[in-house]
Amino acid sequence: MQIMRYIFWILITGVLFSGFLISCNHSNKNSSNNVASNTTDSIHLLTEEIKSDTNNYHLYLLRAKMYLKKNDIDRCLRDLTHTLDLNNSNPSIYYVLSDAYFVLGKIRESFTALKKAVKLAPDKTEGYLKLARLNLILRQYQPAKKFTQYAMQINPNSSQAFFVLAMINIEQGDTAASEENLRVALDLDSTYFEANMKLGVLLNLQKNTLSITYFKQALKIKPENQSALYSLALAYQNVGKIDSALIIYDSILMHYPSNKQVYFNKGYIYLVEKGDFKHAEQSFRKAISLDNQYVKAVYNLGRTYEAQGSYKKATIFYRKALDIVPNYPLAIDGLNRIEQ
């Protein structure tokens, strides 16, 4: 099950910084599609309000946040400019400005905006935590710890501060300290989605079935969240509860039919765990139809044919895998097996 361990490590590191800076105030919204729809509706309503109250900086700031959610940075910055013209002493403006600069890759400007926010509100944790997160993204661990500690001096019971410390621990390879800080974060706020997810991933790397509990808790917070559903399915798969994994994979595909990784995982289960070559072939082919450069799926489709003794078909897909990734070692091994 080494492949499962690899996939979970990708989950813990690959998504570590996805929305990490901007998610200082963790949210319990359930569906990205609903959020997008609600955001568009909110922008329309705010635009109408602004027409009748052009000097209300709160309205421009709210709309800037909405544009940021939609990744419409130009309009976000335009509204922030109006906001600053009307009021340049509200730290919340600089939080949003920092996030917008971060999305644009303007790291120095992002830092500058956050430092301005902290100067305006030195007794608030949000600016310090955002500075900690930004330093962590840049792998500047000592400043990240320093700003987190500043936040904890202001609020010793900040679940977000403990979460940031846990992320620093993960980056530095101290999983024991990370688990401890994540547990504290969840003791302080059991509805902290990201903390439930990260602790679940860490526990599943150890094949600890408690990971399932945390993924289920995450799904109570965001019932249709794709990452939480996928992680729960992987957790079941990793501890050998194959049928439970398949049920959740099918549930994911009902909501997210273009998830190639789910089709691959289903194919892997059918091939390796169940020896069901028909369903393995169907799953791998579906994954390839979604991404014809998906080398793992192409290789495993060849492996499926090899397992059935269909060596000509197996050879075709091993060679296709080599076309995608020259010298792909698994495909080379497959061809060597067939040619012996």
Secondary structure, 3 states (H helix, E strand, C coil): CHHHHHHHHHHHHHCCCCCCCHHHCCCCCCCHHHHHHHHHHHHHHHHHHHHHCCCCHHHHHHHHHHHHHCCCHHHHHHHHHHHHHHCCCCHHHHHHHHHHHHHCCCHHHHHHHHHHHHHHCCCCHHHHHHHHHHHHHCCCHHHHHHHHHHHHHHCCCCHHHHHHHHHHHHHCCCHHHHHHHHHHHHHHCCCCHHHHHHHHHHHHHCCCCHHHHHHHHHHHHCCCCHHHHHHHHHHHHHCCCHHHHHHHHHHHHHHCCCCHHHHHHHHHHHHHHHCCHHHHHHHHHHHHHHCCCCHHHHHHHHHHHHHCCCHHHHHHHHHHHHHHCCCCHHHHHHHHHHHC
